[in-house]
């Protein structure tokens, strides 16, 4: 991965955010209710078993999203998890671009 690749993807994300704001204005939705620790634990167990085998990008992103959904009531933890979601999504786009090269 090169920094240029990451910057290119993040520029696309920035442009998409501008498009979203133009279309819908500033969005300030509530976080929603966190999924229960039991549900998150069950989901994470399944996902981590898949990650121990031959992980896919879907599995990696699913793990991060599940962790974010578990953290909905803790803004600091939620923010950290969402940064991880964004980083995984960025890495996935970079991988798609590499396959297209």
Beta strands, then each sheet from edge to edge (+ up, - down):
end
